[in-house]
Amino acid sequence: MNYKRFDIGINPGITLWIGKLGVDFTYQKGFLSMAGDQGKVYAQNLLLRLAYRF
């Protein structure tokens, strides 16, 4: 398959800060099919990030 390199999508998320520690939950959803006319394959990611504020 010849996958596309670029996509358009939405990235809703929330970050919770507890003191200097942060936890971020983000969901990424692509709107364009990565496979083009060959099928319906969409990019989807669920991210969990940890952060520390100096």
N, C-alpha and C positions, 0 to 999 in steps of 0.2 A: 504494500500500500504506500501511496505517496501522501504523507501527512502534511497538513498546512502548518506553517511556522507561526502565524499570528492569529489572534482571536479577539473577540469583543465579549465582555462579560460583566459580572457584578461581584463585589467582594464585601458582603455584610459581615460584621464582626463586633466583638465587645472585648474591652480590656478592663481587668479588675486590678487595681493597685491596693496593696495592703502594706502600708509603710513604704519601704524601698523595694519590695518585691512585686512583680507584675505577672499576671497570667492573661494571655490573649487567646481567644477562640475566634477563628475566621473561617468562613466557608466561601469558596470560589467556584463560580458556575460560569461556564462558557456558553455563548449563544450560537456560535457558528459551528457547523459540523467539521471536525478535523479531517474526515475522510472525503469531504466534498460530495460528489455525486455517487460515490461508491457505497455509502452507508451513513447511518446516523450514529456517529461517535462524538460525544461531547466531553470537554475537559471539566473535571470536577475534583476539587481538593478540599480537605478538611485540615486546618492547621491548628496546632496547639503550640504556643510559644511562651517561653519563660523569660523574664527580663529582670535586671537588677539596676536600680537608679543610683548613680554615684553622688 
